[in-house]
Amino acid sequence: MFPRLAEQYRAVVHDLVLSLQALARSLKDRGLPASCYTCGDGRDGQGASFVANLGDNHMVRFLVSDFGISWVESRNGHELVKLEGAEAIQELQRVAEVLQQPLHSAPIGMAPAGQQGS
């Protein structure tokens, strides 16, 4: 059972890496600075570091690897929100959904109400 779970987690990490690369391209297409650096070859582990500047000194960082998944949101150099695991993935989904809205829509905002940094 455990080898199967480990393989499923590796598949999730791989899918997230591909999604982060696509998200970085989408943000760049919208004129927002973003980068996604990857490491590993997928066989012995893989990971990615995604960073985006959403304007007004509002930064997000999403890290994914065989060791875990995290989302950190900051403004003016101060950490606002830190999420891990499923919550981090949900926040990534929220940002991706905002990107699908027309350019004249509201800008990407901070994490949902009630989420506080640690």
trRosetta pair geometry for C-beta under 8 A, 3 or more apart (Angstrom, degrees):
i j d omega theta_ij theta_ji phi_ij phi_ji
1 4 5.8 -64 -158 37 33 113
1 5 6.4 30 152 -18 69 107
2 5 5.5 -52 -145 37 36 111
2 6 6.3 39 156 -21 67 103
3 6 5.6 -52 -147 36 33 113
3 7 6.4 33 154 -19 65 105
4 7 5.8 -55 -150 37 31 110
4 8 6.4 32 152 -19 64 104
5 8 5.6 -52 -147 35 33 112
5 9 6.5 34 153 -19 65 103
6 9 5.8 -53 -150 35 32 111
6 10 6.5 35 150 -20 64 104
7 10 5.5 -49 -148 34 35 114
7 11 6.5 38 151 -21 64 102
8 11 5.5 -52 -152 33 34 114
8 12 6.6 38 149 -20 65 101
9 12 5.5 -49 -150 33 37 113
9 13 6.4 39 151 -19 66 102
9 66 7.4 91 126 -138 114 67
10 13 5.6 -51 -149 36 34 113
10 14 6.4 38 151 -21 65 104
10 42 7.9 105 173 -168 107 62
10 45 7.6 -107 -122 -108 103 47
10 46 7.5 94 -160 26 82 99
10 66 7.0 1 -97 -104 78 96
11 14 5.5 -50 -148 35 33 115
11 15 6.4 33 153 -18 65 105
12 15 5.8 -55 -148 37 31 110
12 16 6.3 31 153 -19 65 107
13 16 5.7 -56 -148 37 30 112
13 17 6.4 35 153 -24 64 103
13 45 8.0 -34 116 -159 158 61
13 46 5.7 148 128 74 114 93
13 47 6.9 -48 -174 -91 121 56
13 64 5.7 169 -140 155 77 108
13 65 6.7 41 -143 -159 131 15
13 66 6.3 -26 -74 -75 168 55
13 69 8.0 -149 -101 -72 79 103
14 17 5.8 -52 -151 30 30 113
14 18 6.7 27 153 -14 63 104
14 42 5.9 60 -107 -132 114 100
14 46 5.9 67 -89 61 70 147
15 18 5.8 -56 -153 37 33 110
15 19 6.3 32 151 -18 66 109
16 19 5.5 -56 -145 39 34 113
16 20 6.2 36 156 -22 67 104
16 48 7.1 -160 118 36 88 123
16 64 4.6 -144 115 -160 138 172
16 69 7.1 -102 -147 -115 171 123
16 89 7.3 -89 -106 -111 120 102
16 92 7.9 45 -144 113 98 171
17 20 5.8 -52 -147 34 29 111
17 21 6.6 31 153 -20 62 103
17 38 5.7 76 -163 -118 118 117
17 46 5.7 -62 -39 141 158 119
17 47 7.1 180 -87 -173 117 13
17 48 4.4 148 -123 -26 81 129
17 64 6.4 -142 -65 85 71 127
18 21 5.8 -53 -152 33 32 112
18 22 6.6 28 152 -14 64 106
19 22 5.7 -57 -150 39 33 110
19 23 6.1 35 152 -21 67 107
19 92 7.4 82 126 152 128 132
19 96 7.7 -43 180 -86 109 146
20 23 5.5 -52 -142 37 33 113
20 24 6.4 38 156 -22 64 102
20 36 4.7 154 136 -133 97 133
20 48 4.9 159 70 119 151 149
20 50 4.2 -127 -162 -62 118 135
20 62 6.3 -154 -112 90 120 124
20 64 7.0 -164 -33 19 143 127
20 92 7.8 -59 -86 -151 81 136
21 24 5.9 -52 -151 32 29 112
21 25 6.7 29 151 -16 62 104
21 36 4.9 -158 -95 98 52 151
21 38 7.2 -16 -70 -46 112 124
21 48 7.3 -108 -48 -133 81 152
22 25 5.7 -54 -152 36 35 112
22 26 6.4 36 150 -21 67 105
23 26 5.5 -52 -147 35 34 113
23 27 6.4 34 155 -19 66 104
23 34 7.4 -116 125 169 76 151
23 36 7.3 111 66 -61 85 138
23 50 6.7 30 79 -154 121 147
23 52 7.9 -84 136 -52 104 141
23 92 7.4 -82 -76 -170 166 97
23 95 7.3 59 -157 109 132 113
23 96 6.0 -81 -105 -93 112 94
23 99 7.3 -174 -141 -17 79 165
24 27 5.9 -53 -148 36 30 110
24 28 6.4 31 153 -18 63 106
24 34 4.4 -166 -142 129 69 113
24 35 6.0 36 -146 -156 133 9
24 36 3.9 -131 -29 -15 150 111
24 50 6.1 -137 -63 -138 107 99
24 52 7.2 -154 -111 -76 69 104
25 28 5.7 -56 -149 37 31 112
25 29 6.3 35 152 -23 65 105
26 29 5.6 -53 -150 33 31 114
26 30 6.7 23 152 -12 63 106
26 96 7.8 77 67 -132 159 73
26 99 5.2 57 142 177 133 145
27 30 5.7 -62 -153 40 34 107
27 32 4.4 -73 179 74 91 110
27 33 7.7 -27 136 84 115 18
27 34 3.7 72 86 -14 136 149
27 52 5.3 -85 -163 -130 170 130
27 99 7.0 -80 -74 -111 67 130
28 31 7.6 58 -177 -68 33 14
28 32 7.0 -99 -79 65 28 60
28 33 7.6 37 -100 -125 72 25
28 34 5.6 -116 -50 47 78 99
30 99 6.9 -127 -32 -141 148 90
30 103 7.0 178 -139 -111 97 95
32 52 6.2 36 137 -171 117 104
32 53 6.5 -164 -178 78 85 67
32 54 6.3 8 -154 -113 137 45
32 55 7.1 -80 -120 -37 103 89
33 52 6.9 157 97 -152 59 55
33 53 4.4 18 65 36 107 113
34 50 7.3 -1 -175 -172 98 85
34 51 6.9 178 -150 93 55 51
34 52 3.9 -4 -107 -106 95 91
34 53 7.3 -144 -69 23 58 63
35 50 7.3 -179 92 -145 50 47
35 51 5.4 2 54 55 89 90
35 52 7.7 180 21 -76 52 57
36 48 5.7 1 -174 -176 93 120
36 49 7.2 168 -150 82 47 46
36 50 4.6 -5 -105 -102 87 81
36 51 8.0 179 -77 22 46 58
37 48 6.6 160 83 -154 44 65
37 49 4.9 -5 56 54 96 96
38 46 6.9 -11 -172 -172 103 93
38 47 7.0 162 -154 88 60 44
38 48 4.7 -27 -100 -98 72 88
39 46 7.1 166 88 -154 53 49
39 47 5.2 -7 57 60 94 90
39 48 7.4 177 17 -81 68 41
39 65 7.9 -3 63 -109 108 110
40 44 6.4 -144 -150 79 95 73
40 45 4.7 -108 -127 104 142 66
40 46 3.7 -156 92 -102 131 47
40 47 5.8 92 2 12 127 70
40 65 8.0 136 -17 -137 142 88
41 44 6.3 43 47 30 96 87
41 46 7.0 -119 59 -84 20 94
42 46 4.8 19 -86 -55 50 133
45 65 7.0 30 177 -173 108 86
45 66 4.5 -68 -134 -23 107 137
46 65 7.5 -155 103 -133 38 60
46 66 7.5 104 42 -42 45 92
47 63 7.3 7 -179 -177 111 77
47 64 5.8 -174 -148 99 70 58
47 65 3.2 -1 -105 -99 129 86
47 66 6.8 -90 -63 -3 104 68
47 67 7.9 1 -93 22 137 89
48 62 7.9 10 103 105 97 89
48 63 7.5 -172 91 -145 53 44
48 64 5.4 11 48 53 84 96
48 65 7.7 -178 20 -68 44 70
49 61 7.2 -16 -170 -166 84 96
49 62 7.8 159 -157 82 39 52
49 63 5.5 -3 -109 -107 71 80
50 60 7.9 -11 115 113 93 91
50 61 6.9 155 85 -156 59 46
50 62 4.3 -5 59 57 111 96
50 63 7.6 -160 27 -71 70 38
51 59 6.8 -10 -168 -170 90 104
51 60 7.3 170 -148 88 46 53
51 61 5.0 -6 -102 -105 79 81
52 59 7.1 163 85 -152 46 59
52 60 5.2 -3 56 55 92 94
53 58 7.2 115 -168 74 56 56
53 59 5.6 -29 -104 -98 62 78
54 58 4.4 -56 68 98 97 108
54 59 7.1 176 13 -92 82 24
54 60 6.4 47 -22 -5 118 104
54 107 7.1 129 165 168 100 108
54 108 4.8 -90 -156 72 135 122
55 58 5.9 1 71 37 51 107
55 107 6.4 -72 53 -163 140 146
56 75 7.3 -9 120 -144 90 106
57 75 5.7 88 109 -165 90 63
57 76 4.7 56 130 -71 143 56
57 77 7.4 -47 179 -18 119 67
58 73 7.6 -6 -173 -173 82 92
58 74 7.7 173 -150 91 42 46
58 75 5.1 -10 -100 -102 67 89
58 108 7.8 179 118 92 139 97
58 110 7.3 -119 -144 -78 125 82
59 73 7.2 167 90 -154 53 48
59 74 5.1 -9 61 62 98 89
59 75 7.4 174 20 -82 70 39
60 71 6.9 -18 -168 -167 99 88
60 72 7.2 156 -157 84 51 51
60 73 5.1 -14 -105 -104 80 76
60 74 7.9 170 -83 22 36 64
60 95 7.0 -152 83 -88 174 155
61 70 8.0 7 109 108 89 92
61 71 7.3 156 83 -155 52 42
61 72 4.6 -7 57 57 101 98
61 73 7.9 -168 23 -74 66 36
61 74 7.9 13 1 6 103 104
62 69 7.8 -6 -174 -171 85 81
62 70 7.2 -179 -148 92 47 49
62 71 5.2 -7 -103 -103 80 74
62 72 8.0 -171 -73 23 38 64
62 88 6.7 139 -136 175 91 108
62 92 5.7 71 -115 -88 153 115
63 68 7.7 36 106 95 101 81
63 69 7.1 177 92 -147 61 38
63 70 5.0 5 52 53 99 90
63 72 8.0 23 -2 1 102 103
64 68 7.9 -123 -135 110 44 40
64 69 4.9 10 -110 -112 79 83
65 68 6.7 12 59 45 81 48
65 69 7.9 178 28 -75 50 54
68 84 6.5 -23 174 -159 118 109
68 85 7.3 -61 -161 -67 88 69
69 84 6.4 127 85 -166 66 61
69 85 5.7 111 64 -93 105 27
69 88 5.0 -176 133 74 97 140
69 89 6.4 10 148 -50 150 91
70 82 6.7 -11 -171 -170 108 87
70 83 6.9 157 -157 85 58 49
70 84 4.9 -23 -102 -103 77 76
70 88 5.5 -140 -144 -99 20 153
71 81 7.2 -15 115 117 97 102
71 82 7.1 163 85 -153 58 40
71 83 4.4 -2 55 57 107 98
71 84 7.6 -158 21 -72 72 33
71 87 7.5 -123 31 114 123 78
71 88 3.8 169 -11 -138 102 87
71 91 4.8 143 146 71 174 138
71 92 6.6 -145 -89 -48 129 86
72 79 6.2 -55 -168 -133 103 103
72 81 7.2 169 -151 90 38 60
72 82 5.1 0 -106 -106 77 80
73 79 7.5 102 77 -159 46 60
73 80 4.9 -53 102 63 92 105
73 81 4.2 17 43 50 111 100
73 82 7.8 -153 24 -68 67 43
73 91 7.8 -119 -41 175 124 145
73 110 6.4 133 147 -146 145 79
73 111 5.8 177 29 -33 157 107
73 117 7.7 -131 66 -81 79 104
74 77 6.4 -3 158 -155 127 10
74 78 5.9 168 -159 78 93 33
74 79 5.0 -50 -95 -97 100 42
74 80 5.8 164 -109 1 35 85
75 78 6.2 -26 68 57 62 86
75 80 5.8 43 6 -41 95 128
75 110 7.4 -49 -40 -92 129 121
78 117 7.9 -171 148 30 79 168
79 82 6.3 4 179 -45 124 104
79 117 4.5 146 128 -157 88 146
79 118 7.7 -48 126 52 132 51
80 110 6.2 -75 136 -151 155 125
80 111 7.0 173 120 14 111 110
80 116 7.8 -103 172 -154 59 42
80 117 4.9 -170 151 -44 16 120
81 91 7.7 170 128 -120 138 156
81 110 7.1 145 -13 -179 129 95
81 111 4.3 83 -72 -4 169 148
81 115 5.0 29 -123 137 122 113
81 116 6.9 -162 -101 161 70 9
81 117 5.2 -100 -69 -75 23 74
82 117 5.6 73 -5 -143 85 71
82 118 5.1 -76 47 25 121 99
83 87 4.1 -123 -169 114 116 107
83 88 4.3 168 109 -75 97 67
83 90 7.9 -96 159 54 153 91
83 91 5.5 131 48 -8 155 140
83 111 7.5 157 -33 -122 126 145
83 115 7.2 -29 -66 -155 112 129
84 87 6.5 42 57 53 38 103
84 88 5.5 -2 -133 -30 15 121
85 88 6.0 122 52 16 26 101
85 89 7.3 -56 142 -2 39 100
86 89 5.6 -55 -150 37 37 112
86 90 6.3 40 152 -22 68 103
87 90 5.6 -51 -148 34 34 114
87 91 6.6 34 153 -19 65 103
88 91 5.8 -54 -152 34 32 110
88 92 6.6 36 149 -19 64 104
89 92 5.5 -50 -151 35 35 116
89 93 6.5 41 149 -22 64 102
90 93 5.4 -51 -152 33 35 116
90 94 6.6 41 148 -24 64 100
91 94 5.4 -44 -150 28 38 116
91 95 6.8 36 152 -16 64 100
91 111 6.2 -32 -123 -116 123 99
92 95 5.9 -54 -153 36 33 109
92 96 6.4 34 150 -19 65 107
93 96 5.5 -55 -147 38 33 113
93 97 6.4 36 153 -22 66 104
94 97 5.8 -54 -151 33 30 111
94 98 6.7 31 151 -19 63 103
94 112 7.6 -132 -115 -40 164 100
95 98 5.7 -52 -151 33 35 112
95 99 6.6 40 149 -24 64 102
95 108 6.0 35 -132 -142 82 132
96 99 5.6 -50 -154 29 35 117
96 100 7.1 36 150 -23 62 101
97 100 5.8 -53 -158 27 38 113
97 101 7.6 48 145 -30 62 93
98 101 5.8 -41 -166 11 44 116
98 105 7.7 -158 -164 105 74 129
98 106 8.0 -77 -147 86 109 82
98 108 4.9 118 119 -100 156 83
98 109 8.0 -171 -106 15 153 70
99 108 7.8 7 -60 -74 70 119
101 105 4.0 -49 143 34 127 161
101 106 7.8 -6 113 44 159 66
102 105 5.3 118 65 -23 71 100
106 109 7.0 -6 141 -39 117 106
111 115 4.0 -72 125 75 129 143
112 115 5.6 88 66 -8 69 117
